[in-house]
Amino acid sequence: MKYFFLTITFLSFSLIYAQDIPDISLQDIEGNSISINELANSNDIKIFSFWATWCVPCINELDAIADVYEEWQEETNVELIAISTDDARTKKRVIPLINGKDWDYQILIDDNQDFKRALNVNILPYVIVVKNGKIIHTRTGYTPGSEDELYDIIKEHSNK
């Protein structure tokens, strides 16, 4: 029975990492349509961080990364795209929140949660690391210091 669960777990992770980024378009905070597939199909690493205004760990993670983001970009060319999963009720809080933050990220709005559903995201914060349109790493939740582990993964896969 133990081996059965280990096999299922391994297959689940294999399917996640083999998964292509779905061909979905989201809007940025100015209302422009942005293709997720076009963003992800790059030789540079992209981080898609799913967050919401009501999710304190999400905001803590994005704040922690903001402190080191410029260094990450200089060293690896990484780009973080923050995907707000706020729905129609809480979407109006996104712009005021990010205006009060020092986030140098591209912010996209997934108010219908199409992208979130396509990747079967159930827990926030949820981070995926993508290179050449393929998911190379996923993580749920946030604890202080997780950004350092994330950066190690970025450096490992970076071309720079």
RORODO-122571 format. One record per residue (C-alpha): residue number from 1; residue in three letters; z, y, x. Coordinates in steps of 0.02 Angstrom, whole numbers, plus 50000, padded with zeros to 5 digits. Each point is the difference from the previous one (the first is absolute). Layout:
+------+------+-------+-------+-------+
! resi ! resn !     Z !     Y !     X !
+------+------+-------+-------+-------+
!  NUM !  ALA !     Z !     Y !     X !
...
+------+------+-------+-------+-------+
***
This chain:
+------+------+-------+-------+-------+
! resi ! resn !     Z !     Y !     X !
+------+------+-------+-------+-------+
!    1 !  MET ! 50000 ! 50000 ! 50000 !
!    2 !  LYS ! 50041 ! 50117 ! 50144 !
!    3 !  TYR ! 49827 ! 49974 ! 50074 !
!    4 !  PHE ! 49921 ! 50034 ! 49832 !
!    5 !  PHE ! 50080 ! 50173 ! 49992 !
!    6 !  LEU ! 49955 ! 50036 ! 50181 !
!    7 !  THR ! 49819 ! 49952 ! 49966 !
!    8 !  ILE ! 49993 ! 50108 ! 49844 !
!    9 !  THR ! 50076 ! 50147 ! 50095 !
!   10 !  PHE ! 49876 ! 49980 ! 50143 !
!   11 !  LEU ! 49853 ! 49992 ! 49880 !
!   12 !  SER ! 50061 ! 50154 ! 49907 !
!   13 !  PHE ! 50009 ! 50101 ! 50161 !
!   14 !  SER ! 49831 ! 49933 ! 50055 !
!   15 !  LEU ! 49921 ! 50057 ! 49838 !
!   16 !  ILE ! 50078 ! 50173 ! 50015 !
!   17 !  TYR ! 49938 ! 50026 ! 50177 !
!   18 !  ALA ! 49827 ! 49933 ! 49962 !
!   19 !  GLN ! 49986 ! 50118 ! 49853 !
!   20 !  ASP ! 49872 ! 50140 ! 50004 !
!   21 !  ILE ! 50045 ! 50171 ! 49937 !
!   22 !  PRO ! 49941 ! 50017 ! 49819 !
!   23 !  ASP ! 49859 ! 50120 ! 49959 !
!   24 !  ILE ! 50101 ! 50127 ! 49901 !
!   25 !  SER ! 49992 ! 50188 ! 49996 !
!   26 !  LEU ! 50154 ! 50109 ! 49980 !
!   27 !  GLN ! 50022 ! 50187 ! 49986 !
!   28 !  ASP ! 50080 ! 50109 ! 50131 !
!   29 !  ILE ! 50117 ! 50140 ! 49949 !
!   30 !  GLU ! 49854 ! 50120 ! 49983 !
!   31 !  GLY ! 49914 ! 49882 ! 49876 !
!   32 !  ASN ! 49864 ! 49937 ! 50119 !
!   33 !  SER ! 49949 ! 49818 ! 49983 !
!   34 !  ILE ! 50034 ! 49900 ! 50159 !
!   35 !  SER ! 49935 ! 49824 ! 50031 !
!   36 !  ILE ! 50136 ! 49886 ! 50068 !
!   37 !  ASN ! 49868 ! 49883 ! 50068 !
!   38 !  GLU ! 49917 ! 50139 ! 50100 !
!   39 !  LEU ! 50168 ! 50056 ! 50069 !
!   40 !  ALA ! 50048 ! 49823 ! 50051 !
!   41 !  ASN ! 49834 ! 49948 ! 50079 !
!   42 !  SER ! 50037 ! 50080 ! 50167 !
!   43 !  ASN ! 50032 ! 49935 ! 50173 !
!   44 !  ASP ! 50154 ! 50113 ! 50001 !
!   45 !  ILE ! 50158 ! 49937 ! 49919 !
!   46 !  LYS ! 50046 ! 50063 ! 49828 !
!   47 !  ILE ! 50172 ! 49987 ! 49923 !
!   48 !  PHE ! 50007 ! 50002 ! 49810 !
!   49 !  SER ! 50177 ! 50039 ! 49946 !
!   50 !  PHE ! 50035 ! 49974 ! 49815 !
!   51 !  TRP ! 50138 ! 50116 ! 49940 !
!   52 !  ALA ! 50065 ! 50093 ! 49848 !
!   53 !  THR ! 50099 ! 50160 ! 49973 !
!   54 !  TRP ! 50145 ! 49902 ! 49926 !
!   55 !  CYS ! 50009 ! 49878 ! 50149 !
!   56 !  VAL ! 50129 ! 50062 ! 50125 !
!   57 !  PRO ! 49959 ! 49868 ! 50134 !
!   58 !  CYS ! 49815 ! 50048 ! 49985 !
!   59 !  ILE ! 50037 ! 50182 ! 50034 !
!   60 !  ASN ! 50119 ! 49956 ! 50142 !
!   61 !  GLU ! 49865 ! 49895 ! 50081 !
!   62 !  LEU ! 49866 ! 50134 ! 49984 !
!   63 !  ASP ! 50123 ! 50129 ! 50070 !
!   64 !  ALA ! 50042 ! 49887 ! 50148 !
!   65 !  ILE ! 49816 ! 49971 ! 50040 !
!   66 !  ALA ! 49964 ! 50187 ! 49983 !
!   67 !  ASP ! 50117 ! 50031 ! 50147 !
!   68 !  VAL ! 49893 ! 49893 ! 50117 !
!   69 !  TYR ! 49831 ! 50002 ! 49913 !
!   70 !  GLU ! 49917 ! 50126 ! 50116 !
!   71 !  GLU ! 50044 ! 49892 ! 50152 !
!   72 !  TRP ! 49936 ! 49844 ! 49911 !
!   73 !  GLN ! 49835 ! 50086 ! 49964 !
!   74 !  GLU ! 49980 ! 50061 ! 50179 !
!   75 !  GLU ! 50034 ! 49828 ! 50071 !
!   76 !  THR ! 49909 ! 49889 ! 49875 !
!   77 !  ASN ! 49891 ! 50104 ! 49881 !
!   78 !  VAL ! 50095 ! 49923 ! 49855 !
!   79 !  GLU ! 49988 ! 50083 ! 49829 !
!   80 !  LEU ! 50131 ! 49983 ! 49864 !
!   81 !  ILE ! 49944 ! 50014 ! 49820 !
!   82 !  ALA ! 50146 ! 50021 ! 49880 !
!   83 !  ILE ! 49958 ! 49921 ! 49832 !
!   84 !  SER ! 50105 ! 50073 ! 49860 !
!   85 !  THR ! 50027 ! 49871 ! 49863 !
!   86 !  ASP ! 50079 ! 50126 ! 49883 !
!   87 !  ASP ! 49940 ! 49974 ! 49822 !
!   88 !  ALA ! 49950 ! 50133 ! 49872 !
!   89 !  ARG ! 50183 ! 50044 ! 49966 !
!   90 !  THR ! 50051 ! 50029 ! 50182 !
!   91 !  LYS ! 49833 ! 50051 ! 50077 !
!   92 !  LYS ! 50041 ! 50184 ! 49974 !
!   93 !  ARG ! 50140 ! 49983 ! 50129 !
!   94 !  VAL ! 49884 ! 49947 ! 50143 !
!   95 !  ILE ! 49931 ! 50170 ! 50053 !
!   96 !  PRO ! 50168 ! 50092 ! 49993 !
!   97 !  LEU ! 50080 ! 49862 ! 50103 !
!   98 !  ILE ! 49867 ! 49997 ! 50135 !
!   99 !  ASN ! 49996 ! 50190 ! 50007 !
!  100 !  GLY ! 50182 ! 49992 ! 50052 !
!  101 !  LYS ! 49966 ! 49870 ! 50134 !
!  102 !  ASP ! 49922 ! 50013 ! 50172 !
!  103 !  TRP ! 49882 ! 49854 ! 49969 !
!  104 !  ASP ! 49834 ! 50008 ! 50090 !
!  105 !  TYR ! 49930 ! 49853 ! 49901 !
!  106 !  GLN ! 49857 ! 49982 ! 49882 !
!  107 !  ILE ! 50080 ! 49981 ! 49828 !
!  108 !  LEU ! 49908 ! 49900 ! 49867 !
!  109 !  ILE ! 50054 ! 49973 ! 49820 !
!  110 !  ASP ! 49994 ! 49825 ! 49924 !
!  111 !  ASP ! 50063 ! 50053 ! 49828 !
!  112 !  ASN ! 49912 ! 49855 ! 49912 !
!  113 !  GLN ! 50068 ! 49886 ! 50136 !
!  114 !  ASP ! 49830 ! 49917 ! 50026 !
!  115 !  PHE ! 50021 ! 49989 ! 50189 !
!  116 !  LYS ! 50180 ! 49942 ! 49984 !
!  117 !  ARG ! 49949 ! 49864 ! 49876 !
!  118 !  ALA ! 49849 ! 49946 ! 50104 !
!  119 !  LEU ! 50117 ! 49964 ! 50147 !
!  120 !  ASN ! 50137 ! 49927 ! 49890 !
!  121 !  VAL ! 50128 ! 50128 ! 50059 !
!  122 !  ASN ! 50163 ! 49974 ! 49907 !
!  123 !  ILE ! 50132 ! 50084 ! 50109 !
!  124 !  LEU ! 50002 ! 50174 ! 50075 !
!  125 !  PRO ! 49987 ! 50056 ! 50134 !
!  126 !  TYR ! 49855 ! 49887 ! 50045 !
!  127 !  VAL ! 49899 ! 50025 ! 50159 !
!  128 !  ILE ! 49836 ! 49920 ! 50050 !
!  129 !  VAL ! 49918 ! 50022 ! 50168 !
!  130 !  VAL ! 49811 ! 49986 ! 49997 !
!  131 !  LYS ! 49865 ! 49990 ! 50132 !
!  132 !  ASN ! 49814 ! 49980 ! 49965 !
!  133 !  GLY ! 50036 ! 49977 ! 49814 !
!  134 !  LYS ! 50117 ! 49852 ! 50030 !
!  135 !  ILE ! 50187 ! 49996 ! 49972 !
!  136 !  ILE ! 50086 ! 49959 ! 50164 !
!  137 !  HIS ! 50181 ! 50029 ! 49948 !
!  138 !  THR ! 50105 ! 50028 ! 49844 !
!  139 !  ARG ! 50181 ! 50047 ! 49973 !
!  140 !  THR ! 50111 ! 50036 ! 49851 !
!  141 !  GLY ! 50157 ! 50104 ! 50001 !
!  142 !  TYR ! 50066 ! 50120 ! 50129 !
!  143 !  THR ! 50150 ! 50006 ! 50114 !
!  144 !  PRO ! 50025 ! 50130 ! 50136 !
!  145 !  GLY ! 49908 ! 49942 ! 50155 !
!  146 !  SER ! 49863 ! 49910 ! 49904 !
!  147 !  GLU ! 49880 ! 50136 ! 50055 !
!  148 !  ASP ! 50024 ! 49943 ! 50181 !
!  149 !  GLU ! 49948 ! 49823 ! 49954 !
!  150 !  LEU ! 49851 ! 50071 ! 49907 !
!  151 !  TYR ! 49949 ! 50099 ! 50153 !
!  152 !  ASP ! 50009 ! 49843 ! 50109 !
!  153 !  ILE ! 49875 ! 49917 ! 49882 !
!  154 !  ILE ! 49887 ! 50153 ! 50005 !
!  155 !  LYS ! 50001 ! 50003 ! 50191 !
!  156 !  GLU ! 49964 ! 49814 ! 50007 !
!  157 !  HIS ! 49840 ! 50021 ! 49896 !
!  158 !  SER ! 49947 ! 50172 ! 50060 !
!  159 !  ASN ! 49840 ! 50029 ! 50099 !
!  160 !  LYS ! 50059 ! 50157 ! 50085 !
+------+------+-------+-------+-------+
***
